[in-house]
Structure formats: structure tokens, C-alpha cells
Amino acid sequence: MTEEITWILRAQQGDEDAFTCLVQVYQRPVYNLCYRMLGEPEAAEDAAQDTFLKVYQNLTRYDRERPFATWLLSIAAHHCIDKLRRRRFLSFSIDKDDENQTEIPDRFAPDPETEAVKQQECDRLHDLLQSLDPLDRAAIILRYWHEASEVEIADMLHLTVPAVKSRLHRARRALARMWQEETPRLQAERKPYESPAF
Amino acid sequence: MNHRPFEDWLLAENPLTPQQERELTAHLQICPSCSSLAEVSLALRTVQQAGPPAGFVSRFQVRLAAQRQAMRRKHVAGFVVLAGSVVVLSIGLGWPTWEIAIHSPVDFIGSWLVSLTNLWASLQVLFHAATVLLRVAPGFVPAYLWGLVLFAFTGWSALWVVSFRKTAKIWQGV
């Protein structure tokens, strides 16, 4: 933490190496947020890079009273929400391509089969996330992928705590509805050698 | 089917008593809607973070350098355009004046003094006219019209503040 503050202070004075250290530490959470928000690895890389550039340019405005991670993820979330709104406005059709997705496997996974099922569910959830409203999606990602509290999410997304709660509930209900609708189709598609999800 | 209180328990994600757990398990056997919610909750609790492809930091450094260079180029271009405009305008607009100033400096200074005197006199007249207008105008305008103007101005200001707060991104830093 002290090291982080030192990097921030040095970066605020124009030290690029210090800022590189911050990028090194936060590249994964920022990329993950962008990837879950935008759904594609290329768009996520682009958005994550843009986020760090934005942060670098506005670092002098950073308030040290606030946790750096919260400020950084807030910028990333808003950047992605803006991108999604623009994308919706321009009504581009986006082809899904998950080939370059880099998930870190759980080292303590009991067996490959369980791991494969877990991965399958994660992919399924990732696909369903793309149907949610951008702000609801951001709330879900921050809550479950980044383990942010409702207060932190409210701070990052500039919402009230009750609004965050309501968005989380609504988003989870919507995910469950889509999950339920998809289940019969997935069961029909499942090959005989594959294990059931539950 | 009545989902209460099971849906609330699932959404709240609070620890359940053994009795509540038994009731929930029994409900999940017969309710596909709550069962899906439970499956989604379980899946959300086991999610993993995706990491960027290798070399993210190096790509960022390249991008930062490129952006810095682009900014520098933009600043230089802006300065060149500004300086060029100043030079062109000074030559174009000031040429006749320079000719007079070079050939007869006394006439040039005299004409400038006359212009300044005329400007000062015009300003004085304008000020006097405005003072008279302000003294006379309130008598012609009824009081309710002043109230209406004040009300409209207040409303317009409030609307501006509200719309600004709604549309502007008021978040720290950016």
C-alpha cells in the first residue's frame, strides 16, 4: 500500500516508470472488467489501454483520500459503459470471438472434468452478461468478479446504495431467467460424453 | 407458484438457518425459477478473472509514447498556425497604417489621437444614453412584467443547473 502511494506520487510528478508499476499491478482487474463488460478480448484490450491512458493524463486530479483501485475501476467501468452506449447507438453487429480469452485455471481444481464444467458455466455466464443493461452489468461484474461491496459499487458507478442493491437483484433475476430459458437447449445440445452442469 | 421468501433468501445471499436451508432445498426441487436463480448465484460465486494477453504493459508503453508524440505534434502545429495567422493578419491589416507611419509619423500619431478622442466621446454618449434609459424605462414597464422576467430567469437558471447535473459526468478526476 505504501509502495502504491509512492508510485502514485512519483507518477504524478511525471515518472513514467512509476506509472508502469501501477499498470503492472492493475492490468488484470482492469482488463477483466473491460472484458466482462464488452465481451470481446480485442475490445477489452483497447478499453483497458484507454483507461490507463486516461488515468495517466488525469493522475494529478486523483484524490488520495479515495482508494486508487476504486478510482481506477470507476474510470474503466464508465469508459466501457460509454463504449457500449456508443456501440448500441451505432447498432454495430458484434461477432463473438473467444479464442484469445485467457482464463487462469484454478491450481487447486479437483479434476479436469469439474474444471471443464466450471469453465463452461463461466463462459455461459459471460455470454448472458452481454444481454444486461450496461450499468447492471457493471454492478454485477464489480460485485462478483472484483468482490466490491455495495458501498464501493455505489461510489464507483455514482449510484446510491439502494439503487445498487436494486440493480444487482434485477440483474440476477434477469440472468436466472435467461439461464432457465437456455437450459433445455443446452441439455439437448450436450454430447453424450459430457457431464451435466448440476 | 409462491417464490416468497425463497427468492428473497437467494437474492439477499445471507447465511440461512438449518431449517431455512431444508425448506429452500425442498422448494428448489419443484421450482425451476428459483432453481435457476440458485444456479446463477452459484456460478457467480465461482467466477474467475480474465487476464490480458502477455505484453500488455509493453503495448501500453508504446501507446503512451505514440500519444505523447501525437500531442507534441498537435501543439507544434497549433503554434505554427497561430503564429502564421498573427503574421498574416498583421501584414494584411496593418500595411496601409505602416505606410503612413513610415512616410509621415506626425500625421500618423495625430490620426491615432483623433481616433482615441472620438472613441472616448462615443463611449461617454453611450453611457449617458444608458443612464437615461435606465431611469425612464422602469416607469413604462408594469410591475408584473418585472416579476415575470425574474420568474423566467430563475426558472431558466434552475433548468440549466438540473440539466447540467444530469448530463455532465461529475465524477472525480475525469
Interface residues (C-beta under 8 A of the other chain):
Chain A: E16 T20 V23 Q24 Q27 R28 P29 Y31 N32 Y35 R36 P41 A44 E45 A48 Q49 F52 L53 K54 Y56 N58 R61 Y62 D63 R66 W71 S74 I75 H78 N100 Q101 T102 E103 I104 D106 K118 E121 C122 R124 L125 I140 Y144 W145 H158 H169 R172 R173 L175 A176 R177 W179 Q180 T183 A197 F198
Chain B: L11 P32 S33 S35 S36 L37 E39 V40 S41 A43 L44 R45 T46 V47 Q48 Q49 A50 G51 P52 P53 F56 V57 R59 F60 Q61 R63 L64 Q67 K169 I170 W171 Q172 G173 V174
